[in-house]
């Protein structure tokens, strides 16, 4: 954005501490949302309990109740993207 306002790209990259190749790699590979179809199901399962539940329990419910084939890491990623966090065993 600042490069369009008259600032040179090489100066901005030096200030940010990024290599030129890293900048253009990030431009050509945008982050995409994976498993967006799980978000409503995860939200429904997580909302059943007052403190929510962890990604392992959410995965078990997805497999047994909804018949979804999904890994625990995928569920964890969806929960992080949605901002859901189990409050039972959080750090002090």
PDB file of N, CA, C and O in Angstrom:
ATOM      1  N   UNK A   1       0.827  -1.175   0.000  1.00  0.00           N
ATOM      2  CA  UNK A   1       0.000   0.000   0.000  1.00  0.00           C
ATOM      3  C   UNK A   1       0.886   1.259   0.000  1.00  0.00           C
ATOM      4  O   UNK A   1       0.594   2.228  -0.701  1.00  0.00           O
ATOM      5  N   UNK A   2       1.963   1.234   0.787  1.00  0.00           N
ATOM      6  CA  UNK A   2       2.840   2.398   0.830  1.00  0.00           C
ATOM      7  C   UNK A   2       3.649   2.546  -0.450  1.00  0.00           C
ATOM      8  O   UNK A   2       4.078   3.648  -0.791  1.00  0.00           O
ATOM      9  N   UNK A   3       3.862   1.434  -1.166  1.00  0.00           N
ATOM     10  CA  UNK A   3       4.613   1.514  -2.416  1.00  0.00           C
ATOM     11  C   UNK A   3       3.843   2.332  -3.448  1.00  0.00           C
ATOM     12  O   UNK A   3       4.455   2.972  -4.303  1.00  0.00           O
ATOM     13  N   UNK A   4       2.519   2.322  -3.384  1.00  0.00           N
ATOM     14  CA  UNK A   4       1.704   3.097  -4.293  1.00  0.00           C
ATOM     15  C   UNK A   4       1.668   4.576  -3.961  1.00  0.00           C
ATOM     16  O   UNK A   4       1.166   5.372  -4.755  1.00  0.00           O
ATOM     17  N   UNK A   5       2.188   4.960  -2.810  1.00  0.00           N
ATOM     18  CA  UNK A   5       2.177   6.365  -2.383  1.00  0.00           C
ATOM     19  C   UNK A   5       3.529   7.038  -2.567  1.00  0.00           C
ATOM     20  O   UNK A   5       3.795   8.069  -1.950  1.00  0.00           O
ATOM     21  N   UNK A   6       4.383   6.468  -3.406  1.00  0.00           N
ATOM     22  CA  UNK A   6       5.645   7.117  -3.699  1.00  0.00           C
ATOM     23  C   UNK A   6       6.843   6.561  -2.967  1.00  0.00           C
ATOM     24  O   UNK A   6       7.966   7.005  -3.208  1.00  0.00           O
ATOM     25  N   UNK A   7       6.640   5.597  -2.072  1.00  0.00           N
ATOM     26  CA  UNK A   7       7.761   4.990  -1.369  1.00  0.00           C
ATOM     27  C   UNK A   7       8.330   3.856  -2.216  1.00  0.00           C
ATOM     28  O   UNK A   7       7.586   3.126  -2.871  1.00  0.00           O
ATOM     29  N   UNK A   8       9.632   3.718  -2.198  1.00  0.00           N
ATOM     30  CA  UNK A   8      10.262   2.668  -2.991  1.00  0.00           C
ATOM     31  C   UNK A   8      10.116   1.326  -2.284  1.00  0.00           C
ATOM     32  O   UNK A   8      10.241   1.236  -1.063  1.00  0.00           O
ATOM     33  N   UNK A   9       9.850   0.287  -3.071  1.00  0.00           N
ATOM     34  CA  UNK A   9       9.620  -1.037  -2.510  1.00  0.00           C
ATOM     35  C   UNK A   9      10.855  -1.577  -1.806  1.00  0.00           C
ATOM     36  O   UNK A   9      10.733  -2.196  -0.749  1.00  0.00           O
ATOM     37  N   UNK A  10      12.019  -1.363  -2.356  1.00  0.00           N
ATOM     38  CA  UNK A  10      13.223  -1.898  -1.722  1.00  0.00           C
ATOM     39  C   UNK A  10      13.493  -1.246  -0.364  1.00  0.00           C
ATOM     40  O   UNK A  10      14.024  -1.896   0.536  1.00  0.00           O
ATOM     41  N   UNK A  11      13.133   0.028  -0.206  1.00  0.00           N
ATOM     42  CA  UNK A  11      13.281   0.681   1.096  1.00  0.00           C
ATOM     43  C   UNK A  11      12.290   0.116   2.104  1.00  0.00           C
ATOM     44  O   UNK A  11      12.638  -0.122   3.260  1.00  0.00           O
ATOM     45  N   UNK A  12      11.059  -0.096   1.665  1.00  0.00           N
ATOM     46  CA  UNK A  12      10.045  -0.644   2.559  1.00  0.00           C
ATOM     47  C   UNK A  12      10.395  -2.060   2.994  1.00  0.00           C
ATOM     48  O   UNK A  12      10.189  -2.425   4.152  1.00  0.00           O
ATOM     49  N   UNK A  13      10.926  -2.863   2.066  1.00  0.00           N
ATOM     50  CA  UNK A  13      11.303  -4.233   2.417  1.00  0.00           C
ATOM     51  C   UNK A  13      12.480  -4.249   3.379  1.00  0.00           C
ATOM     52  O   UNK A  13      12.532  -5.094   4.273  1.00  0.00           O
ATOM     53  N   UNK A  14      13.416  -3.341   3.213  1.00  0.00           N
ATOM     54  CA  UNK A  14      14.555  -3.270   4.120  1.00  0.00           C
ATOM     55  C   UNK A  14      14.091  -2.894   5.527  1.00  0.00           C
ATOM     56  O   UNK A  14      14.581  -3.452   6.509  1.00  0.00           O
ATOM     57  N   UNK A  15      13.147  -1.951   5.633  1.00  0.00           N
ATOM     58  CA  UNK A  15      12.615  -1.539   6.937  1.00  0.00           C
ATOM     59  C   UNK A  15      11.860  -2.692   7.595  1.00  0.00           C
ATOM     60  O   UNK A  15      11.975  -2.913   8.801  1.00  0.00           O
ATOM     61  N   UNK A  16      11.086  -3.426   6.788  1.00  0.00           N
ATOM     62  CA  UNK A  16      10.314  -4.546   7.323  1.00  0.00           C
ATOM     63  C   UNK A  16      11.172  -5.771   7.591  1.00  0.00           C
ATOM     64  O   UNK A  16      10.754  -6.676   8.314  1.00  0.00           O
ATOM     65  N   UNK A  17      12.364  -5.810   7.018  1.00  0.00           N
ATOM     66  CA  UNK A  17      13.236  -6.964   7.217  1.00  0.00           C
ATOM     67  C   UNK A  17      12.852  -8.161   6.370  1.00  0.00           C
ATOM     68  O   UNK A  17      13.118  -9.301   6.753  1.00  0.00           O
ATOM     69  N   UNK A  18      12.232  -7.921   5.225  1.00  0.00           N
ATOM     70  CA  UNK A  18      11.805  -8.993   4.327  1.00  0.00           C
ATOM     71  C   UNK A  18      12.683  -9.028   3.084  1.00  0.00           C
ATOM     72  O   UNK A  18      13.141  -7.999   2.586  1.00  0.00           O
ATOM     73  N   UNK A  19      12.899 -10.242   2.605  1.00  0.00           N
ATOM     74  CA  UNK A  19      13.588 -10.387   1.328  1.00  0.00           C
ATOM     75  C   UNK A  19      12.605 -10.098   0.202  1.00  0.00           C
ATOM     76  O   UNK A  19      11.400 -10.290   0.364  1.00  0.00           O
ATOM     77  N   UNK A  20      13.102  -9.648  -0.915  1.00  0.00           N
ATOM     78  CA  UNK A  20      12.250  -9.341  -2.056  1.00  0.00           C
ATOM     79  C   UNK A  20      11.529 -10.595  -2.559  1.00  0.00           C
ATOM     80  O   UNK A  20      10.362 -10.532  -2.948  1.00  0.00           O
ATOM     81  N   UNK A  21      12.227 -11.728  -2.549  1.00  0.00           N
ATOM     82  CA  UNK A  21      11.617 -12.967  -3.016  1.00  0.00           C
ATOM     83  C   UNK A  21      10.476 -13.413  -2.098  1.00  0.00           C
ATOM     84  O   UNK A  21       9.475 -13.952  -2.568  1.00  0.00           O
ATOM     85  N   UNK A  22      10.627 -13.188  -0.788  1.00  0.00           N
ATOM     86  CA  UNK A  22       9.571 -13.531   0.159  1.00  0.00           C
ATOM     87  C   UNK A  22       8.334 -12.687  -0.085  1.00  0.00           C
ATOM     88  O   UNK A  22       7.214 -13.193  -0.017  1.00  0.00           O
ATOM     89  N   UNK A  23       8.522 -11.419  -0.364  1.00  0.00           N
ATOM     90  CA  UNK A  23       7.400 -10.521  -0.627  1.00  0.00           C
ATOM     91  C   UNK A  23       6.603 -10.978  -1.846  1.00  0.00           C
ATOM     92  O   UNK A  23       5.376 -11.063  -1.795  1.00  0.00           O
ATOM     93  N   UNK A  24       7.298 -11.268  -2.933  1.00  0.00           N
ATOM     94  CA  UNK A  24       6.592 -11.670  -4.140  1.00  0.00           C
ATOM     95  C   UNK A  24       6.023 -13.084  -4.032  1.00  0.00           C
ATOM     96  O   UNK A  24       5.016 -13.387  -4.672  1.00  0.00           O
ATOM     97  N   UNK A  25       6.641 -13.950  -3.242  1.00  0.00           N
ATOM     98  CA  UNK A  25       6.084 -15.282  -3.006  1.00  0.00           C
ATOM     99  C   UNK A  25       4.762 -15.166  -2.262  1.00  0.00           C
ATOM    100  O   UNK A  25       3.791 -15.838  -2.610  1.00  0.00           O
ATOM    101  N   UNK A  26       4.719 -14.317  -1.237  1.00  0.00           N
ATOM    102  CA  UNK A  26       3.480 -14.133  -0.487  1.00  0.00           C
ATOM    103  C   UNK A  26       2.378 -13.519  -1.345  1.00  0.00           C
ATOM    104  O   UNK A  26       1.204 -13.839  -1.161  1.00  0.00           O
ATOM    105  N   UNK A  27       2.736 -12.651  -2.268  1.00  0.00           N
ATOM    106  CA  UNK A  27       1.737 -12.080  -3.169  1.00  0.00           C
ATOM    107  C   UNK A  27       1.146 -13.124  -4.103  1.00  0.00           C
ATOM    108  O   UNK A  27      -0.045 -13.084  -4.409  1.00  0.00           O
ATOM    109  N   UNK A  28       1.977 -14.062  -4.558  1.00  0.00           N
ATOM    110  CA  UNK A  28       1.494 -15.052  -5.519  1.00  0.00           C
ATOM    111  C   UNK A  28       0.824 -16.252  -4.862  1.00  0.00           C
ATOM    112  O   UNK A  28       0.192 -17.047  -5.557  1.00  0.00           O
ATOM    113  N   UNK A  29       0.943 -16.409  -3.545  1.00  0.00           N
ATOM    114  CA  UNK A  29       0.331 -17.525  -2.828  1.00  0.00           C
ATOM    115  C   UNK A  29      -0.549 -17.007  -1.694  1.00  0.00           C
ATOM    116  O   UNK A  29      -0.141 -17.064  -0.534  1.00  0.00           O
ATOM    117  N   UNK A  30      -1.741 -16.505  -1.997  1.00  0.00           N
ATOM    118  CA  UNK A  30      -2.602 -15.993  -0.927  1.00  0.00           C
ATOM    119  C   UNK A  30      -3.123 -17.140  -0.060  1.00  0.00           C
ATOM    120  O   UNK A  30      -3.288 -18.265  -0.531  1.00  0.00           O
ATOM    121  N   UNK A  31      -3.374 -16.836   1.203  1.00  0.00           N
ATOM    122  CA  UNK A  31      -3.881 -17.839   2.131  1.00  0.00           C
ATOM    123  C   UNK A  31      -5.345 -18.121   1.810  1.00  0.00           C
ATOM    124  O   UNK A  31      -6.141 -17.200   1.627  1.00  0.00           O
ATOM    125  N   UNK A  32      -5.679 -19.374   1.747  1.00  0.00           N
ATOM    126  CA  UNK A  32      -7.063 -19.738   1.447  1.00  0.00           C
ATOM    127  C   UNK A  32      -7.660 -20.469   2.640  1.00  0.00           C
ATOM    128  O   UNK A  32      -6.947 -21.102   3.418  1.00  0.00           O
ATOM    129  N   UNK A  33      -8.949 -20.374   2.772  1.00  0.00           N
ATOM    130  CA  UNK A  33      -9.657 -20.996   3.877  1.00  0.00           C
ATOM    131  C   UNK A  33      -9.897 -22.458   3.532  1.00  0.00           C
ATOM    132  O   UNK A  33     -10.432 -22.776   2.470  1.00  0.00           O
ATOM    133  N   UNK A  34      -9.494 -23.346   4.441  1.00  0.00           N
ATOM    134  CA  UNK A  34      -9.723 -24.768   4.228  1.00  0.00           C
ATOM    135  C   UNK A  34     -10.829 -25.256   5.143  1.00  0.00           C
ATOM    136  O   UNK A  34     -10.980 -24.779   6.267  1.00  0.00           O
ATOM    137  N   UNK A  35     -11.580 -26.187   4.659  1.00  0.00           N
ATOM    138  CA  UNK A  35     -12.681 -26.825   5.395  1.00  0.00           C
ATOM    139  C   UNK A  35     -13.686 -25.814   5.948  1.00  0.00           C
ATOM    140  O   UNK A  35     -14.053 -25.868   7.122  1.00  0.00           O
ATOM    141  N   UNK A  36     -14.115 -24.911   5.106  1.00  0.00           N
ATOM    142  CA  UNK A  36     -15.116 -23.923   5.521  1.00  0.00           C
ATOM    143  C   UNK A  36     -16.468 -24.584   5.774  1.00  0.00           C
ATOM    144  O   UNK A  36     -17.315 -24.022   6.469  1.00  0.00           O
ATOM    145  N   UNK A  37     -16.673 -25.779   5.213  1.00  0.00           N
ATOM    146  CA  UNK A  37     -17.933 -26.486   5.408  1.00  0.00           C
ATOM    147  C   UNK A  37     -18.111 -26.970   6.847  1.00  0.00           C
ATOM    148  O   UNK A  37     -19.229 -27.286   7.253  1.00  0.00           O
ATOM    149  N   UNK A  38     -17.033 -27.034   7.619  1.00  0.00           N
ATOM    150  CA  UNK A  38     -17.113 -27.512   8.999  1.00  0.00           C
ATOM    151  C   UNK A  38     -17.483 -26.422   9.993  1.00  0.00           C
ATOM    152  O   UNK A  38     -17.879 -26.729  11.117  1.00  0.00           O
ATOM    153  N   UNK A  39     -17.366 -25.169   9.610  1.00  0.00           N
ATOM    154  CA  UNK A  39     -17.565 -24.071  10.562  1.00  0.00           C
ATOM    155  C   UNK A  39     -18.938 -24.084  11.235  1.00  0.00           C
ATOM    156  O   UNK A  39     -18.993 -23.950  12.457  1.00  0.00           O
ATOM    157  N   UNK A  40     -20.052 -24.239  10.505  1.00  0.00           N
ATOM    158  CA  UNK A  40     -21.341 -24.254  11.219  1.00  0.00           C
ATOM    159  C   UNK A  40     -21.495 -25.458  12.140  1.00  0.00           C
ATOM    160  O   UNK A  40     -22.087 -25.344  13.213  1.00  0.00           O
ATOM    161  N   UNK A  41     -20.966 -26.616  11.732  1.00  0.00           N
ATOM    162  CA  UNK A  41     -21.063 -27.808  12.575  1.00  0.00           C
ATOM    163  C   UNK A  41     -20.222 -27.655  13.835  1.00  0.00           C
ATOM    164  O   UNK A  41     -20.666 -28.012  14.927  1.00  0.00           O
ATOM    165  N   UNK A  42     -19.017 -27.130  13.690  1.00  0.00           N
ATOM    166  CA  UNK A  42     -18.139 -26.925  14.843  1.00  0.00           C
ATOM    167  C   UNK A  42     -18.761 -25.904  15.789  1.00  0.00           C
ATOM    168  O   UNK A  42     -18.712 -26.089  17.005  1.00  0.00           O
ATOM    169  N   UNK A  43     -19.335 -24.850  15.268  1.00  0.00           N
ATOM    170  CA  UNK A  43     -19.986 -23.855  16.116  1.00  0.00           C
ATOM    171  C   UNK A  43     -21.166 -24.420  16.873  1.00  0.00           C
ATOM    172  O   UNK A  43     -21.392 -24.069  18.031  1.00  0.00           O
ATOM    173  N   UNK A  44     -21.922 -25.295  16.226  1.00  0.00           N
ATOM    174  CA  UNK A  44     -23.069 -25.929  16.886  1.00  0.00           C
ATOM    175  C   UNK A  44     -22.606 -26.848  18.009  1.00  0.00           C
ATOM    176  O   UNK A  44     -23.161 -26.810  19.108  1.00  0.00           O
ATOM    177  N   UNK A  45     -21.606 -27.664  17.748  1.00  0.00           N
ATOM    178  CA  UNK A  45     -21.103 -28.594  18.761  1.00  0.00           C
ATOM    179  C   UNK A  45     -20.468 -27.833  19.913  1.00  0.00           C
ATOM    180  O   UNK A  45     -20.689 -28.176  21.075  1.00  0.00           O
ATOM    181  N   UNK A  46     -19.689 -26.816  19.614  1.00  0.00           N
ATOM    182  CA  UNK A  46     -18.990 -26.064  20.646  1.00  0.00           C
ATOM    183  C   UNK A  46     -19.969 -25.297  21.532  1.00  0.00           C
ATOM    184  O   UNK A  46     -19.711 -25.110  22.721  1.00  0.00           O
ATOM    185  N   UNK A  47     -21.068 -24.861  20.975  1.00  0.00           N
ATOM    186  CA  UNK A  47     -22.040 -24.070  21.731  1.00  0.00           C
ATOM    187  C   UNK A  47     -22.931 -24.879  22.646  1.00  0.00           C
ATOM    188  O   UNK A  47     -23.705 -24.294  23.402  1.00  0.00           O
ATOM    189  N   UNK A  48     -22.858 -26.182  22.612  1.00  0.00           N
ATOM    190  CA  UNK A  48     -23.715 -27.017  23.458  1.00  0.00           C
ATOM    191  C   UNK A  48     -23.366 -26.913  24.933  1.00  0.00           C
ATOM    192  O   UNK A  48     -24.256 -27.012  25.778  1.00  0.00           O
ATOM    193  N   UNK A  49     -22.113 -26.719  25.261  1.00  0.00           N
ATOM    194  CA  UNK A  49     -21.683 -26.664  26.655  1.00  0.00           C
ATOM    195  C   UNK A  49     -21.346 -25.232  27.029  1.00  0.00           C
ATOM    196  O   UNK A  49     -20.948 -24.447  26.168  1.00  0.00           O
ATOM    197  N   UNK A  50     -21.499 -24.875  28.313  1.00  0.00           N
ATOM    198  CA  UNK A  50     -21.253 -23.486  28.697  1.00  0.00           C
ATOM    199  C   UNK A  50     -19.798 -23.047  28.519  1.00  0.00           C
ATOM    200  O   UNK A  50     -19.543 -21.887  28.195  1.00  0.00           O
ATOM    201  N   UNK A  51     -18.847 -23.952  28.727  1.00  0.00           N
ATOM    202  CA  UNK A  51     -17.434 -23.599  28.579  1.00  0.00           C
ATOM    203  C   UNK A  51     -16.877 -24.023  27.235  1.00  0.00           C
ATOM    204  O   UNK A  51     -15.680 -23.863  26.994  1.00  0.00           O
ATOM    205  N   UNK A  52     -17.699 -24.555  26.363  1.00  0.00           N
ATOM    206  CA  UNK A  52     -17.196 -25.076  25.102  1.00  0.00           C
ATOM    207  C   UNK A  52     -16.535 -26.422  25.324  1.00  0.00           C
ATOM    208  O   UNK A  52     -16.598 -26.979  26.419  1.00  0.00           O
ATOM    209  N   UNK A  53     -15.910 -26.937  24.296  1.00  0.00           N
ATOM    210  CA  UNK A  53     -15.192 -28.197  24.417  1.00  0.00           C
ATOM    211  C   UNK A  53     -13.984 -28.143  23.498  1.00  0.00           C
ATOM    212  O   UNK A  53     -13.902 -27.286  22.619  1.00  0.00           O
ATOM    213  N   UNK A  54     -13.064 -29.043  23.699  1.00  0.00           N
ATOM    214  CA  UNK A  54     -11.821 -29.045  22.960  1.00  0.00           C
ATOM    215  C   UNK A  54     -11.952 -29.637  21.570  1.00  0.00           C
ATOM    216  O   UNK A  54     -13.005 -30.154  21.194  1.00  0.00           O
ATOM    217  N   UNK A  55     -10.865 -29.553  20.810  1.00  0.00           N
ATOM    218  CA  UNK A  55     -10.902 -30.015  19.421  1.00  0.00           C
ATOM    219  C   UNK A  55     -11.057 -31.522  19.311  1.00  0.00           C
ATOM    220  O   UNK A  55     -11.613 -32.008  18.326  1.00  0.00           O
ATOM    221  N   UNK A  56     -10.581 -32.275  20.297  1.00  0.00           N
ATOM    222  CA  UNK A  56     -10.728 -33.728  20.234  1.00  0.00           C
ATOM    223  C   UNK A  56     -12.180 -34.143  20.397  1.00  0.00           C
ATOM    224  O   UNK A  56     -12.667 -35.021  19.685  1.00  0.00           O
ATOM    225  N   UNK A  57     -12.864 -33.515  21.330  1.00  0.00           N
ATOM    226  CA  UNK A  57     -14.271 -33.833  21.548  1.00  0.00           C
ATOM    227  C   UNK A  57     -15.126 -33.364  20.371  1.00  0.00           C
ATOM    228  O   UNK A  57     -16.076 -34.046  19.986  1.00  0.00           O
ATOM    229  N   UNK A  58     -14.800 -32.223  19.806  1.00  0.00           N
ATOM    230  CA  UNK A  58     -15.522 -31.736  18.636  1.00  0.00           C
ATOM    231  C   UNK A  58     -15.336 -32.704  17.478  1.00  0.00           C
ATOM    232  O   UNK A  58     -16.285 -32.983  16.745  1.00  0.00           O
ATOM    233  N   UNK A  59     -14.119 -33.220  17.304  1.00  0.00           N
ATOM    234  CA  UNK A  59     -13.862 -34.176  16.232  1.00  0.00           C
ATOM    235  C   UNK A  59     -14.675 -35.450  16.436  1.00  0.00           C
ATOM    236  O   UNK A  59     -15.242 -35.984  15.483  1.00  0.00           O
ATOM    237  N   UNK A  60     -14.736 -35.939  17.679  1.00  0.00           N
ATOM    238  CA  UNK A  60     -15.516 -37.151  17.944  1.00  0.00           C
ATOM    239  C   UNK A  60     -16.984 -36.943  17.590  1.00  0.00           C
ATOM    240  O   UNK A  60     -17.613 -37.828  17.010  1.00  0.00           O
ATOM    241  N   UNK A  61     -17.529 -35.793  17.930  1.00  0.00           N
ATOM    242  CA  UNK A  61     -18.921 -35.504  17.597  1.00  0.00           C
ATOM    243  C   UNK A  61     -19.119 -35.399  16.092  1.00  0.00           C
ATOM    244  O   UNK A  61     -20.131 -35.865  15.569  1.00  0.00           O
ATOM    245  N   UNK A  62     -18.169 -34.794  15.389  1.00  0.00           N
ATOM    246  CA  UNK A  62     -18.280 -34.688  13.931  1.00  0.00           C
ATOM    247  C   UNK A  62     -18.274 -36.064  13.285  1.00  0.00           C
ATOM    248  O   UNK A  62     -19.029 -36.311  12.345  1.00  0.00           O
ATOM    249  N   UNK A  63     -17.438 -36.952  13.778  1.00  0.00           N
ATOM    250  CA  UNK A  63     -17.329 -38.292  13.193  1.00  0.00           C
ATOM    251  C   UNK A  63     -18.575 -39.117  13.496  1.00  0.00           C
ATOM    252  O   UNK A  63     -19.142 -39.740  12.598  1.00  0.00           O
ATOM    253  N   UNK A  64     -19.004 -39.124  14.758  1.00  0.00           N
ATOM    254  CA  UNK A  64     -20.077 -40.031  15.158  1.00  0.00           C
ATOM    255  C   UNK A  64     -21.476 -39.492  14.879  1.00  0.00           C
ATOM    256  O   UNK A  64     -22.371 -40.266  14.542  1.00  0.00           O
ATOM    257  N   UNK A  65     -21.682 -38.195  15.009  1.00  0.00           N
ATOM    258  CA  UNK A  65     -23.022 -37.637  14.812  1.00  0.00           C
ATOM    259  C   UNK A  65     -23.285 -37.215  13.366  1.00  0.00           C
ATOM    260  O   UNK A  65     -24.380 -37.424  12.845  1.00  0.00           O
ATOM    261  N   UNK A  66     -22.282 -36.626  12.724  1.00  0.00           N
ATOM    262  CA  UNK A  66     -22.484 -36.066  11.398  1.00  0.00           C
ATOM    263  C   UNK A  66     -21.837 -36.885  10.290  1.00  0.00           C
ATOM    264  O   UNK A  66     -22.054 -36.606   9.110  1.00  0.00           O
ATOM    265  N   UNK A  67     -21.047 -37.888  10.651  1.00  0.00           N
ATOM    266  CA  UNK A  67     -20.424 -38.748   9.649  1.00  0.00           C
ATOM    267  C   UNK A  67     -19.340 -38.075   8.828  1.00  0.00           C
ATOM    268  O   UNK A  67     -19.085 -38.483   7.695  1.00  0.00           O
ATOM    269  N   UNK A  68     -18.700 -37.058   9.374  1.00  0.00           N
ATOM    270  CA  UNK A  68     -17.642 -36.345   8.673  1.00  0.00           C
ATOM    271  C   UNK A  68     -16.309 -37.046   8.911  1.00  0.00           C
ATOM    272  O   UNK A  68     -16.007 -37.432  10.040  1.00  0.00           O
ATOM    273  N   UNK A  69     -15.509 -37.214   7.860  1.00  0.00           N
ATOM    274  CA  UNK A  69     -14.147 -37.728   8.013  1.00  0.00           C
ATOM    275  C   UNK A  69     -13.218 -36.535   8.098  1.00  0.00           C
ATOM    276  O   UNK A  69     -12.991 -35.831   7.113  1.00  0.00           O
ATOM    277  N   UNK A  70     -12.684 -36.319   9.288  1.00  0.00           N
ATOM    278  CA  UNK A  70     -11.866 -35.129   9.514  1.00  0.00           C
ATOM    279  C   UNK A  70     -10.828 -35.453  10.582  1.00  0.00           C
ATOM    280  O   UNK A  70     -11.080 -36.253  11.484  1.00  0.00           O
ATOM    281  N   UNK A  71      -9.671 -34.833  10.473  1.00  0.00           N
ATOM    282  CA  UNK A  71      -8.617 -35.040  11.465  1.00  0.00           C
ATOM    283  C   UNK A  71      -8.768 -34.022  12.596  1.00  0.00           C
ATOM    284  O   UNK A  71      -9.429 -32.995  12.446  1.00  0.00           O
ATOM    285  N   UNK A  72      -8.150 -34.327  13.708  1.00  0.00           N
ATOM    286  CA  UNK A  72      -8.214 -33.430  14.861  1.00  0.00           C
ATOM    287  C   UNK A  72      -7.495 -32.122  14.566  1.00  0.00           C
ATOM    288  O   UNK A  72      -7.910 -31.068  15.048  1.00  0.00           O
ATOM    289  N   UNK A  73      -6.423 -32.174  13.782  1.00  0.00           N
ATOM    290  CA  UNK A  73      -5.693 -30.948  13.448  1.00  0.00           C
ATOM    291  C   UNK A  73      -6.527 -30.033  12.558  1.00  0.00           C
ATOM    292  O   UNK A  73      -6.434 -28.811  12.674  1.00  0.00           O
ATOM    293  N   UNK A  74      -7.333 -30.600  11.678  1.00  0.00           N
ATOM    294  CA  UNK A  74      -8.215 -29.779  10.852  1.00  0.00           C
ATOM    295  C   UNK A  74      -9.256 -29.084  11.713  1.00  0.00           C
ATOM    296  O   UNK A  74      -9.562 -27.910  11.507  1.00  0.00           O
ATOM    297  N   UNK A  75      -9.799 -29.815  12.679  1.00  0.00           N
ATOM    298  CA  UNK A  75     -10.783 -29.230  13.584  1.00  0.00           C
ATOM    299  C   UNK A  75     -10.134 -28.130  14.420  1.00  0.00           C
ATOM    300  O   UNK A  75     -10.739 -27.083  14.650  1.00  0.00           O
ATOM    301  N   UNK A  76      -8.910 -28.366  14.871  1.00  0.00           N
ATOM    302  CA  UNK A  76      -8.197 -27.361  15.647  1.00  0.00           C
ATOM    303  C   UNK A  76      -7.974 -26.095  14.827  1.00  0.00           C
ATOM    304  O   UNK A  76      -8.128 -24.988  15.343  1.00  0.00           O
ATOM    305  N   UNK A  77      -7.618 -26.246  13.569  1.00  0.00           N
ATOM    306  CA  UNK A  77      -7.428 -25.081  12.709  1.00  0.00           C
ATOM    307  C   UNK A  77      -8.714 -24.304  12.496  1.00  0.00           C
ATOM    308  O   UNK A  77      -8.705 -23.073  12.496  1.00  0.00           O
ATOM    309  N   UNK A  78      -9.821 -25.015  12.313  1.00  0.00           N
ATOM    310  CA  UNK A  78     -11.126 -24.348  12.143  1.00  0.00           C
ATOM    311  C   UNK A  78     -11.498 -23.600  13.420  1.00  0.00           C
ATOM    312  O   UNK A  78     -11.980 -22.468  13.373  1.00  0.00           O
ATOM    313  N   UNK A  79     -11.267 -24.242  14.552  1.00  0.00           N
ATOM    314  CA  UNK A  79     -11.611 -23.597  15.822  1.00  0.00           C
ATOM    315  C   UNK A  79     -10.753 -22.355  16.064  1.00  0.00           C
ATOM    316  O   UNK A  79     -11.258 -21.352  16.568  1.00  0.00           O
ATOM    317  N   UNK A  80      -9.485 -22.402  15.719  1.00  0.00           N
ATOM    318  CA  UNK A  80      -8.629 -21.226  15.880  1.00  0.00           C
ATOM    319  C   UNK A  80      -9.070 -20.096  14.969  1.00  0.00           C
ATOM    320  O   UNK A  80      -9.071 -18.931  15.367  1.00  0.00           O
ATOM    321  N   UNK A  81      -9.450 -20.446  13.733  1.00  0.00           N
ATOM    322  CA  UNK A  81      -9.894 -19.429  12.792  1.00  0.00           C
ATOM    323  C   UNK A  81     -11.191 -18.779  13.260  1.00  0.00           C
ATOM    324  O   UNK A  81     -11.401 -17.586  13.041  1.00  0.00           O
ATOM    325  N   UNK A  82     -12.070 -19.564  13.910  1.00  0.00           N
ATOM    326  CA  UNK A  82     -13.331 -19.036  14.404  1.00  0.00           C
ATOM    327  C   UNK A  82     -13.181 -18.322  15.753  1.00  0.00           C
ATOM    328  O   UNK A  82     -14.103 -17.639  16.200  1.00  0.00           O
ATOM    329  N   UNK A  83     -12.025 -18.479  16.394  1.00  0.00           N
ATOM    330  CA  UNK A  83     -11.804 -17.847  17.692  1.00  0.00           C
ATOM    331  C   UNK A  83     -12.409 -18.613  18.847  1.00  0.00           C
ATOM    332  O   UNK A  83     -12.653 -18.032  19.905  1.00  0.00           O
ATOM    333  N   UNK A  84     -12.661 -19.911  18.675  1.00  0.00           N
ATOM    334  CA  UNK A  84     -13.234 -20.744  19.728  1.00  0.00           C
ATOM    335  C   UNK A  84     -12.105 -21.365  20.534  1.00  0.00           C
ATOM    336  O   UNK A  84     -11.157 -21.923  19.980  1.00  0.00           O
ATOM    337  N   UNK A  85     -12.222 -21.259  21.845  1.00  0.00           N
ATOM    338  CA  UNK A  85     -11.184 -21.803  22.715  1.00  0.00           C
ATOM    339  C   UNK A  85     -11.847 -22.401  23.942  1.00  0.00           C
ATOM    340  O   UNK A  85     -12.722 -21.787  24.551  1.00  0.00           O
ATOM    341  N   UNK A  86     -11.431 -23.580  24.291  1.00  0.00           N
ATOM    342  CA  UNK A  86     -11.972 -24.264  25.461  1.00  0.00           C
ATOM    343  C   UNK A  86     -11.483 -23.544  26.711  1.00  0.00           C
ATOM    344  O   UNK A  86     -10.279 -23.346  26.876  1.00  0.00           O
ATOM    345  N   UNK A  87     -12.387 -23.154  27.583  1.00  0.00           N
ATOM    346  CA  UNK A  87     -12.024 -22.387  28.774  1.00  0.00           C
ATOM    347  C   UNK A  87     -11.772 -23.283  29.980  1.00  0.00           C
ATOM    348  O   UNK A  87     -11.453 -22.780  31.057  1.00  0.00           O
ATOM    349  N   UNK A  88     -11.905 -24.579  29.828  1.00  0.00           N
ATOM    350  CA  UNK A  88     -11.767 -25.468  30.979  1.00  0.00           C
ATOM    351  C   UNK A  88     -10.317 -25.567  31.424  1.00  0.00           C
ATOM    352  O   UNK A  88     -10.027 -25.474  32.616  1.00  0.00           O
ATOM    353  N   UNK A  89      -9.409 -25.754  30.485  1.00  0.00           N
ATOM    354  CA  UNK A  89      -8.001 -25.947  30.840  1.00  0.00           C
ATOM    355  C   UNK A  89      -7.118 -24.856  30.256  1.00  0.00           C
ATOM    356  O   UNK A  89      -6.064 -25.145  29.690  1.00  0.00           O
ATOM    357  N   UNK A  90      -7.529 -23.640  30.384  1.00  0.00           N
ATOM    358  CA  UNK A  90      -6.710 -22.546  29.877  1.00  0.00           C
ATOM    359  C   UNK A  90      -5.588 -22.240  30.873  1.00  0.00           C
ATOM    360  O   UNK A  90      -5.682 -22.596  32.047  1.00  0.00           O
ATOM    361  N   UNK A  91      -4.546 -21.590  30.407  1.00  0.00           N
ATOM    362  CA  UNK A  91      -3.412 -21.253  31.246  1.00  0.00           C
ATOM    363  C   UNK A  91      -3.806 -20.205  32.276  1.00  0.00           C
ATOM    364  O   UNK A  91      -4.708 -19.402  32.042  1.00  0.00           O
ATOM    365  N   UNK A  92      -3.125 -20.219  33.413  1.00  0.00           N
ATOM    366  CA  UNK A  92      -3.394 -19.230  34.464  1.00  0.00           C
ATOM    367  C   UNK A  92      -2.809 -17.896  34.094  1.00  0.00           C
ATOM    368  O   UNK A  92      -2.932 -16.935  34.854  1.00  0.00           O
TER     369      UNK A  92
END
